[in-house]
């Protein structure tokens, strides 16, 4: 009989945050170790189980010393629901770590250090900042050890909540999420109670049975709400009973939609949204621009901080009435629309057709006739005939997904040769990689991290590049 291999145990001093909720630290011998469930400043024992290119990964077995920046998390679900990853780290240290993460990416990946690194823009609110939340129905809730041992019979009821981290089939029932505003919590709890009282079935993703699948709640700064319910099959009587009860209970609910999802996955971007009643759009404003948000719209989920982010973009872009701005990966056109009144023309390109429809709708309702939006793959749209028809850009705004820019798009931006580039990113690592590929023709002049999502590892950053 072969002996079971015992993992090596090392003491690790945690020094910083990393991607995907990981933290990074070093052993006394200098080994680099990535792990989870620890904070900068902690000293922990880690069972090492992976090694790649001289870097180890492992699981924390116990904490030797606690970080001086540890605080008590406010949420009873913290650590199990997958929503927050740093509620137990002081906000001051969160900001320092996020700032360090952004700066390190450029110094380590891009090998660039000759630029102005501006202070991180802290969020005005540490909690209740999200304007959109997605919840999942499940017949068998995931339970903590305390819940298993409790005699509280409600612990056996189905769940409406979030997926466990790295475990899609397990759903944690949520009583209160501190990232959303109060009315959103109230609506979610009402929907759950209504479903329980009426003995409605919750969807089982393994067996592909059950009626209720997903719930999305969008809110604006006025406290008004849009609700989108995903169900497994059409049942107009059930829909009517729930939605009419919601309208009676919550005057804040101004828009109701549902969708039928009989697929094996929960994605609904390809599904029709059925309008039940109320407004078809939820309205929001960022400074001087009004936005009309549809059920499928991508809109920054932290409204107040998005407004401040766009002010930085405007400061870096320095738009003027003589310049053409290309807004690439424009989504619903939110950045381009924000800059439009100060520019000669805005050209927005986005792959998702529904997003372009929203962008055009928003441009029309803001009376911005100098905005033109095009649906298509950016690398295919940016061709010589396009430049001939619409003119080349003086400034390019880049706001790609986490994966960053396609190599072909980087080459096209170099050929487009704008005087200025403003690159907005939710992933400093891919942003640094892409900017290093633009360095032959552009100089990075400014970089500013922005804390869009307190209590999580996520950080945005805005970069300004000037043509050499």
Secondary structure, DSSP 8 states (H G I E B T S, - for coil): -------EEEEEEEEEE-STT-EEEE-TT--EEEESS--TT-EEEEEEEEEETTEEEEEEEEEEE--TTB---S-TTTTTSSS-S-TTB-HHHHHHHHHHHHHHHIIIII----SEEEEEE--S-SSS-BSEEEEEEESSEE--HHHHH---GGGGS-EEEEEETTEEEEEEE-S--TTB-HHHHHHHHHHHHHHHHTT--B-BTTTTB-SEEEEEEEE-TTS-EEEEEEESS--HHHHHHHHHHHHHH-TTEEEEEEEE--SSS---TTS--EEEEE-SSEEEEETTEEEEE-TT----S-HHHHHHHHHHHHHHH---TT-EEEEET-TTTHHHHHHGGGSSEEEEEES-HHHHHHHHHHHHHTT-TTEEEEES-HHHH-SHHHHHHH---SEEEE---TT---HHHHHHHHHHT-SEEEEEES-HHHHHHHHHHHTTTEEEEEEEEE--STTSS--EEEEEEEE-
